[in-house]
Amino acid sequence: MARVRTRMPKVFVGHPFSGRFPAKKFRKIFKELPFEVIYGNTDVQTKHLLKVMKSSINTADYSIFDLSNWNPNVALELGLAEGLKSSPGKNYYILLNTRRSNEVPSDIRGLQRLEYTSYDYKVDAGLGDALVQNILTKEYWVKRIWKKIPDSDSKHEKKRLLALRVMAHFRDHDIVNYDNVKSLIRGTRLRKDDSDDVLNILEEFKLIKKTPRKSGVYQKKRSVFR
C-alpha cells in the first residue's frame, strides 16, 4: 500500500509575467493557501534555463498553468510538463479565466481545466475556490480539517478558509499571534471565538501548540511543508 503524503503539496506554477495579466492578484491567492510554490519564468530562452525549468517541474508534486492569456512562455512550460507526465505524480492542472479567454488552442481543448472569473473565493467563480475545491481538498490534512469543520457548521466555509490561511502562515513563520489572526480573518467576518475554534482544531491535530509563556500565541509543532 502506497504511503500517504502528509505534507502539503509543492507545486510548479506557470503564468504570464507581462501584459494585462494581474500577476499580483493571482499570486496573492497562492500566498494565502498552503502551497509551496515554485514560479516559472521563461522570459530568457536559454538551454540552461530550460534545464532549470525541467528540474523545477520534476521536483514538484504537480504543476499548475494559467492559460488565460495564451502565452508562449507558459505554453513552453506546459510542454515540458506534458513530457514529464509519465513520471509518478507529475500530473498538471490548467487554469482558465473565462473573462479573459473563452477557449484554449484546439490541440489542448480536450484537457480538463479549472475555470474561474475572479481572484477571490467566490463559489464556482473564484480562483481561490477552484484551487481549494479541486486540489487542496484531496490533501491529507485538509481532509481531516474538513471533517472537523462539517458542512452543518453555518460558518464552515469561512472557518475552513481561515484554517488554510493559518497553515499557509506557518509556511513562512514559526509563530502566530492575535494580531496575525486578525489579519488572516480579514474579509471573513469571523469573530474571535470562531478563530479560536479553528486554532483549537489545528492544535488537536498537533500542527500547532500554545507557547508556554505568552497567552494567545501559537507556535508551529509539526511542519507540513518540505
C-alpha positions as CSV (number, residue, x, y, z in Angstrom):
1,M,0.0,0.0,0.0
2,A,1.4,3.4,-1.0
3,R,2.4,5.7,1.8
4,V,0.1,8.7,2.2
5,R,1.9,12.0,1.7
6,T,1.1,14.1,4.8
7,R,3.0,17.3,3.8
8,M,1.3,20.0,1.8
9,P,2.0,20.0,-1.9
10,K,4.9,21.6,-3.6
11,V,3.6,23.0,-6.9
12,F,5.2,24.5,-10.0
13,V,3.1,27.4,-11.3
14,G,3.3,28.9,-14.7
15,H,1.6,32.2,-15.6
16,P,2.3,35.3,-17.8
17,F,4.6,37.9,-16.2
18,S,3.7,40.7,-18.6
19,G,0.9,42.3,-20.5
20,R,-2.5,42.7,-18.8
21,F,-2.3,39.6,-16.7
22,P,-2.8,40.6,-12.9
23,A,0.2,38.6,-11.6
24,K,0.0,40.2,-8.1
25,K,-3.7,39.3,-7.6
26,F,-3.0,35.8,-9.0
27,R,0.0,35.2,-6.7
28,K,-1.9,36.6,-3.6
29,I,-4.3,33.7,-3.8
30,F,-1.4,31.2,-3.8
31,K,0.4,33.0,-1.0
32,E,-2.6,32.7,1.4
33,L,-3.2,29.0,0.7
34,P,-0.9,26.2,2.0
35,F,1.0,25.5,-1.2
36,E,4.8,25.6,-1.5
37,V,5.2,27.4,-4.8
38,I,7.9,27.5,-7.5
39,Y,7.1,30.1,-10.1
40,G,8.2,29.5,-13.7
41,N,9.9,32.2,-15.7
42,T,11.0,31.6,-19.2
43,D,11.5,35.2,-20.3
44,V,15.1,34.4,-21.2
45,Q,15.3,31.5,-23.6
46,T,18.5,29.5,-22.9
47,K,19.3,25.9,-22.7
48,H,20.4,26.4,-19.1
49,L,17.1,27.9,-18.1
50,L,15.2,25.1,-19.7
51,K,17.2,22.6,-17.6
52,V,16.3,24.6,-14.5
53,M,12.6,24.6,-15.5
54,K,12.6,20.9,-16.1
55,S,14.2,20.3,-12.8
56,S,11.7,22.5,-11.0
57,I,8.8,20.7,-12.6
58,N,10.4,17.4,-11.7
59,T,10.8,18.3,-8.0
60,A,7.2,19.5,-7.7
61,D,4.3,17.2,-6.8
62,Y,2.4,18.6,-9.7
63,S,2.2,21.7,-11.9
64,I,-0.4,24.4,-12.5
65,F,-0.6,26.5,-15.7
66,D,-2.7,29.5,-16.3
67,L,-3.6,29.7,-20.0
68,S,-6.0,32.7,-19.7
69,N,-3.7,34.8,-21.9
70,W,-2.3,32.2,-24.3
71,N,1.3,33.0,-23.5
72,P,4.2,31.3,-25.4
73,N,6.4,31.1,-22.3
74,V,3.6,29.3,-20.3
75,A,3.0,27.1,-23.3
76,L,6.7,26.1,-23.2
77,E,6.4,25.2,-19.5
78,L,3.2,23.2,-20.3
79,G,5.1,21.3,-23.0
80,L,7.8,20.4,-20.5
81,A,5.2,19.2,-18.0
82,E,3.5,17.1,-20.7
83,G,6.8,15.4,-21.5
84,L,7.3,14.6,-17.8
85,K,3.8,13.4,-17.2
86,S,4.7,9.8,-17.4
87,S,6.7,10.2,-14.1
88,P,4.8,9.2,-11.0
89,G,2.8,12.1,-9.6
90,K,3.8,14.5,-12.3
91,N,0.3,15.5,-13.4
92,Y,-0.7,19.1,-14.0
93,Y,-3.8,21.4,-13.9
94,I,-4.8,24.0,-16.4
95,L,-6.4,27.3,-15.2
96,L,-8.6,29.5,-17.4
97,N,-10.1,32.8,-16.6
98,T,-13.2,32.8,-18.8
99,R,-13.4,36.6,-18.7
100,R,-10.1,36.8,-20.4
101,S,-10.3,33.9,-22.7
102,N,-13.3,31.7,-23.6
103,E,-11.2,28.9,-25.1
104,V,-7.7,27.5,-25.4
105,P,-6.0,26.3,-28.5
106,S,-7.6,23.4,-30.2
107,D,-4.8,20.9,-29.7
108,I,-5.3,21.0,-25.9
109,R,-9.0,21.8,-25.9
110,G,-10.0,18.3,-24.7
111,L,-7.9,18.6,-21.5
112,Q,-9.7,19.1,-18.2
113,R,-9.3,22.6,-16.8
114,L,-10.3,24.7,-13.8
115,E,-12.3,27.8,-14.9
116,Y,-12.7,30.9,-12.8
117,T,-13.7,34.5,-13.3
118,S,-12.4,36.4,-10.3
119,Y,-9.3,36.4,-8.0
120,D,-11.1,35.6,-4.7
121,Y,-13.1,32.7,-3.1
122,K,-16.5,33.1,-4.7
123,V,-18.1,29.6,-5.0
124,D,-17.9,28.4,-8.6
125,A,-16.3,31.6,-9.8
126,G,-13.2,32.5,-7.7
127,L,-9.6,31.3,-8.4
128,G,-9.3,30.6,-4.7
129,D,-12.4,28.4,-4.6
130,A,-11.2,26.5,-7.7
131,L,-7.8,25.7,-6.1
132,V,-9.3,24.7,-2.8
133,Q,-12.2,22.6,-4.0
134,N,-10.3,20.8,-6.9
135,I,-6.8,20.5,-5.5
136,L,-6.4,21.1,-1.7
137,T,-9.4,19.0,-0.6
138,K,-7.5,16.0,-1.8
139,E,-4.7,16.6,0.6
140,Y,-4.3,14.6,3.9
141,W,-4.6,17.4,6.4
142,V,-7.3,19.3,4.6
143,K,-9.5,16.2,4.5
144,R,-9.1,15.9,8.3
145,I,-9.8,19.6,8.9
146,W,-12.9,19.4,6.7
147,K,-14.3,16.6,8.8
148,K,-13.7,18.7,12.0
149,I,-15.5,21.7,10.4
150,P,-18.5,19.9,8.9
151,D,-21.0,21.4,6.4
152,S,-23.5,21.6,9.2
153,D,-21.5,24.4,10.8
154,S,-23.1,27.6,9.4
155,K,-19.6,29.2,9.1
156,H,-17.9,26.1,7.7
157,E,-16.6,27.8,4.5
158,K,-15.0,30.7,6.3
159,K,-13.6,28.6,9.1
160,R,-12.0,26.2,6.6
161,L,-10.5,29.2,4.7
162,L,-9.1,30.5,7.9
163,A,-7.5,27.1,8.7
164,L,-5.8,27.1,5.3
165,R,-4.6,30.6,5.8
166,V,-3.1,29.7,9.2
167,M,-1.4,26.7,7.7
168,A,0.0,29.0,4.9
169,H,1.2,31.5,7.6
170,F,3.3,28.7,9.2
171,R,4.9,28.1,5.8
172,D,6.8,31.4,6.3
173,H,6.7,31.9,10.1
174,D,7.2,30.0,13.3
175,I,4.5,31.6,15.4
176,V,1.1,33.1,15.0
177,N,-0.3,35.7,17.5
178,Y,-3.6,37.5,17.9
179,D,-2.6,40.4,15.5
180,N,-1.7,37.8,12.9
181,V,-5.0,36.1,13.3
182,K,-6.9,39.4,13.0
183,S,-5.1,39.9,9.6
184,L,-5.8,36.3,8.5
185,I,-9.6,36.6,9.2
186,R,-9.9,39.8,7.2
187,G,-12.8,39.6,4.8
188,T,-14.4,36.6,6.5
189,R,-16.4,38.4,9.2
190,L,-15.4,35.7,11.7
191,R,-15.3,36.5,15.4
192,K,-12.6,35.7,17.9
193,D,-14.5,32.6,19.2
194,D,-14.6,31.3,15.6
195,S,-10.9,31.8,15.1
196,D,-10.3,30.1,18.5
197,D,-12.3,27.1,17.3
198,V,-10.0,26.9,14.2
199,L,-6.8,27.2,16.2
200,N,-8.0,24.5,18.7
201,I,-8.6,22.1,15.8
202,L,-5.1,22.7,14.4
203,E,-3.8,22.2,18.0
204,E,-5.8,19.0,18.3
205,F,-4.1,17.7,15.2
206,K,-0.7,18.7,16.7
207,L,0.1,21.1,13.9
208,I,0.5,24.0,16.3
209,K,0.8,24.4,20.1
210,K,0.4,27.2,22.6
211,T,3.5,28.9,23.7
212,P,4.0,28.3,27.5
213,R,4.6,31.9,28.5
214,K,2.6,34.0,26.0
215,S,-1.2,33.9,26.0
216,G,-2.8,33.9,22.6
217,V,0.4,32.9,20.8
218,Y,0.8,29.6,19.0
219,Q,3.9,28.1,17.5
220,K,4.5,25.5,14.8
221,K,4.7,22.0,16.2
222,R,4.7,20.0,13.0
223,S,6.0,21.2,9.7
224,V,3.6,20.3,6.8
225,F,6.0,21.7,4.2
226,R,9.3,20.4,2.9
